[in-house]
Amino acid sequence: MIQCIVCEDWFHGRHLGAVPPESGDFHEMVCQACMKRCHFLWAYASQLAVPPLTKVSSLEDEGIVLKVEESEEQKKEIKKEGGVEHHDTKEEKQLEQFNEPSTSSGSACPEVVTKSEEPICKLKELQSKPFVKKDTATFWPSNWRSKLCTCEDCLKMYSELEVQFLTDECDTVLAYENKGTSDQETERRDPLMDTLNSMNRVQQVELICEYNDLKTELTDYLRRFADEGTVVKREDIQHFFEEFQSRKRRRTNRMQYYCS
């Protein structure tokens, strides 16, 4: 099953209106219903989406999947897009020539705002080219979110459709999987072992001895309360650690005396 990144519902591959590509070829999926609601994605799909697999009808029952082939409709779209891009390039060149400063000795012309200085909406550029809306789910590569337009109008549209998260690359399935793996590794780490690994050999031995002494003495101290059936109070624990520190200081002082 595959999860839609917009509605977060899970779908069987046969309920997507298209045969999903191989699992390694795409990273995220948007279901049919969400593509209808977020119809602006179709403009991006023509450029970014991973094409679904195609099946030959005579082999469908056997479940044999053939390689992806572009339909005649898609080939026509590519040709049309190529023509539009060429046309746009000519217009841009003409605009650049028009805006080049004059080399004549006459007075300077008023500054003209060029097309490149104006805020560009990626979505409008894509929508100006031919693209097809289908009643299918779409499949997207790993970095497709970074290609979405983030102009003021598009951000407002994302907010109205409640899909602002689409522009957040940290919200991807892969990002959550990596975060989960990192959290599991952190949970598996033992703080005591991390501390020991940061010490030299002498410090490690001293810490282990201190830990064992504390464990033994605290166990013996609490056993008396268990045998007597009395409640351990906060004052009892404070008294134990005061006595423990006092004994530790006496041992340290004796060691310094013998060393001197």
C-alpha positions as MATLAB code, in Angstrom:
seq = 'MIQCIVCEDWFHGRHLGAVPPESGDFHEMVCQACMKRCHFLWAYASQLAVPPLTKVSSLEDEGIVLKVEESEEQKKEIKKEGGVEHHDTKEEKQLEQFNEPSTSSGSACPEVVTKSEEPICKLKELQSKPFVKKDTATFWPSNWRSKLCTCEDCLKMYSELEVQFLTDECDTVLAYENKGTSDQETERRDPLMDTLNSMNRVQQVELICEYNDLKTELTDYLRRFADEGTVVKREDIQHFFEEFQSRKRRRTNRMQYYCS';
ca = [
       0.000    0.000    0.000;
       1.054    3.582   -0.703;
       0.285    6.647    1.433;
      -0.875    9.933   -0.085;
       1.237   12.792    1.262;
      -1.712   15.238    1.206;
      -4.625   13.371    2.848;
      -2.330   10.729    4.435;
      -4.738    7.920    3.455;
      -3.336    4.570    2.326;
      -4.183    3.072   -1.074;
      -3.706   -0.208   -2.889;
      -1.863    0.251   -6.165;
      -4.920   -0.868   -8.156;
      -7.019    1.978   -6.697;
      -4.814    4.807   -7.927;
      -6.007    4.987  -11.521;
      -2.471    4.265  -12.713;
       0.142    1.577  -12.217;
       2.737    2.861   -9.718;
       6.336    3.029  -10.962;
       8.944    0.820   -9.354;
       9.305    1.726   -5.664;
      12.829    3.026   -6.161;
      11.763    5.378   -8.957;
       9.521    7.655   -6.873;
       9.416    8.910   -3.280;
       5.935   10.390   -2.804;
       2.403    9.949   -4.137;
      -0.633   12.235   -4.410;
      -3.936   10.356   -4.783;
      -6.675   11.011   -7.362;
      -8.937   12.962   -4.997;
      -6.116   15.214   -3.798;
      -4.979   15.865   -7.376;
      -8.521   17.070   -8.147;
      -8.500   19.367   -5.122;
      -4.932   20.559   -5.702;
      -5.333   20.810   -9.469;
      -2.398   23.241   -9.751;
      -0.120   20.210   -9.322;
      -0.978   19.030  -12.837;
       1.069   21.904  -14.255;
       4.078   20.620  -12.300;
       3.320   16.976  -13.068;
       4.024   17.442  -16.763;
       7.583   18.474  -15.876;
       8.397   16.757  -12.583;
       6.206   13.705  -11.935;
       7.505   10.177  -12.474;
       5.409    8.574  -15.265;
       3.392    5.500  -14.243;
       4.068    2.090  -15.732;
       2.003    0.964  -18.716;
       0.525   -2.500  -19.228;
      -0.395   -4.318  -22.406;
      -4.040   -5.408  -22.151;
      -3.364   -8.993  -23.267;
      -0.886   -9.452  -20.436;
      -2.763   -7.617  -17.690;
      -4.284  -10.768  -16.266;
      -0.827  -12.276  -15.910;
       0.422   -9.138  -14.198;
       3.334   -8.647  -16.580;
       4.514   -5.024  -16.471;
       6.303   -3.562  -19.452;
       8.659   -0.599  -19.630;
       7.275    2.934  -19.604;
       6.465    4.360  -22.997;
       5.317    7.863  -23.784;
       1.870    8.094  -25.303;
       1.255   10.010  -28.510;
      -0.509   12.655  -26.441;
       2.583   13.137  -24.248;
       4.852   13.335  -27.305;
       2.625   16.049  -28.783;
       2.791   17.930  -25.477;
       6.581   17.822  -25.481;
       6.689   19.155  -29.048;
       4.241   21.923  -28.166;
       6.220   22.827  -25.044;
       9.394   22.967  -27.102;
       7.733   25.404  -29.474;
       6.493   27.588  -26.649;
       9.913   27.661  -25.006;
      11.507   28.686  -28.315;
       8.929   31.432  -28.714;
       9.548   32.662  -25.165;
      13.304   32.735  -25.805;
      12.844   34.944  -28.868;
      10.619   37.327  -26.906;
      13.169   37.539  -24.086;
      15.975   38.323  -26.564;
      13.874   41.063  -28.140;
      13.110   42.494  -24.707;
      16.798   42.462  -23.766;
      17.713   44.273  -26.997;
      14.982   46.810  -26.331;
      16.283   47.494  -22.817;
      19.979   47.823  -23.771;
      21.240   51.359  -22.978;
      21.726   53.595  -26.013;
      25.329   54.359  -27.000;
      24.364   57.610  -28.733;
      25.334   60.972  -27.281;
      21.711   61.907  -26.677;
      20.099   62.235  -23.251;
      19.695   59.087  -21.212;
      16.399   57.264  -21.646;
      14.199   56.572  -18.607;
      15.103   53.325  -16.874;
      12.944   50.444  -18.095;
      12.122   47.533  -15.755;
      13.180   44.328  -17.481;
      11.287   41.068  -17.338;
      13.991   39.435  -15.210;
      13.593   42.107  -12.489;
       9.896   41.398  -12.042;
       8.863   38.651   -9.599;
       8.424   35.434  -11.574;
       5.718   32.890  -10.755;
       6.880   29.401  -11.722;
       3.310   28.124  -11.700;
       2.065   30.727  -14.181;
       4.966   29.917  -16.492;
       4.065   26.218  -16.419;
       0.347   26.923  -16.829;
       1.092   28.944  -19.960;
       2.311   25.722  -21.582;
       0.084   22.805  -22.627;
      -0.474   20.156  -19.955;
      -3.051   17.433  -19.362;
      -5.238   16.805  -16.298;
      -6.052   13.149  -15.712;
      -8.175   11.209  -13.254;
      -5.182    9.419  -11.736;
      -2.764    9.624   -8.865;
       0.671   11.129   -9.474;
       4.102    9.940   -8.381;
       6.915   12.343   -7.512;
      10.728   12.175   -7.201;
      12.645   13.058   -4.054;
      13.382   16.726   -4.743;
      10.134   17.833   -6.394;
       8.985   20.024   -3.484;
      11.940   22.368   -3.948;
      10.646   23.119   -7.465;
       7.276   24.468   -6.246;
       6.775   28.205   -6.595;
       6.955   30.226   -3.373;
       5.774   33.589   -4.656;
       3.205   35.524   -2.620;
       0.230   34.406   -4.722;
       1.216   30.731   -4.596;
       1.820   30.805   -0.844;
      -1.655   32.289   -0.412;
      -3.104   29.512   -2.583;
      -1.293   26.825   -0.544;
      -2.752   28.340    2.616;
      -6.288   28.372    1.206;
      -5.948   24.713    0.154;
      -4.301   23.871    3.502;
      -1.253   22.347    1.826;
       1.437   24.772    3.041;
       3.508   21.759    4.107;
       4.181   20.862    0.469;
       6.968   23.454    0.334;
       8.611   22.019    3.458;
      11.225   19.450    2.428;
      11.566   18.402    6.085;
       7.966   17.143    5.928;
       8.679   14.443    3.369;
       8.264   10.730    4.062;
      12.019   10.279    3.640;
      12.728   13.020    6.195;
      10.437   11.359    8.751;
      12.041    7.963    8.090;
      15.507    9.427    8.631;
      14.331   11.181   11.798;
      12.819    7.944   13.114;
      16.065    6.092   12.472;
      18.034    8.829   14.228;
      15.673    8.792   17.232;
      15.964    5.006   17.530;
      19.747    5.221   17.493;
      19.618    7.918   20.195;
      17.298    5.818   22.364;
      19.573    2.795   22.035;
      22.580    4.765   23.282;
      23.446    4.299   26.972;
      24.326    7.611   28.716;
      26.659    5.773   31.100;
      28.561    4.180   28.221;
      28.817    7.546   26.462;
      30.351    9.004   29.628;
      32.774    6.106   30.000;
      33.895    6.365   26.388;
      34.811   10.022   26.928;
      37.223    9.128   29.801;
      40.686    7.645   29.957;
      41.316    4.194   31.425;
      42.027    5.363   35.014;
      38.912    7.528   35.131;
      36.815    4.665   33.773;
      37.975    2.301   36.548;
      37.365    4.935   39.250;
      33.867    5.673   37.979;
      32.922    1.987   37.818;
      34.191    1.431   41.373;
      32.251    4.445   42.655;
      29.124    3.233   40.898;
      29.409   -0.249   42.383;
      30.014    1.168   45.888;
      26.970    3.428   45.596;
      24.793    0.599   44.340;
      25.868   -1.781   47.126;
      25.510    0.716   49.975;
      22.160    2.076   48.759;
      20.776   -1.452   48.398;
      21.856   -2.338   51.946;
      20.446    0.931   53.302;
      17.026    0.473   51.680;
      16.835   -3.191   52.689;
      16.598   -2.139   56.356;
      13.458   -0.138   55.593;
      11.978   -3.095   53.725;
      12.731   -5.470   56.607;
      11.162   -3.092   59.145;
       8.204   -2.292   56.869;
       8.740    1.469   57.183;
       8.301    4.141   54.518;
      11.388    5.710   52.960;
      11.183    9.488   53.298;
      13.016   12.237   51.477;
      15.019   12.971   54.612;
      16.207    9.355   54.702;
      17.602    9.573   51.162;
      19.287   12.905   51.909;
      20.827   11.398   55.060;
      22.129    8.422   53.073;
      23.918   10.585   50.498;
      25.387   12.833   53.207;
      26.824    9.767   54.935;
      28.010    8.352   51.607;
      29.866   11.570   50.740;
      31.365   11.694   54.234;
      32.726    8.144   53.938;
      34.077    8.949   50.474;
      35.972   11.997   51.817;
      37.465    9.949   54.650;
      38.695    7.308   52.182;
      40.193   10.004   49.951;
      41.964   11.681   52.878;
      43.473    8.366   54.019;
      44.785    7.699   50.506;
      46.414   11.150   50.371;
      47.974   10.569   53.814;
      49.563    7.265   52.780;
      50.801    8.721   49.483;
      52.549   11.604   51.243;
];
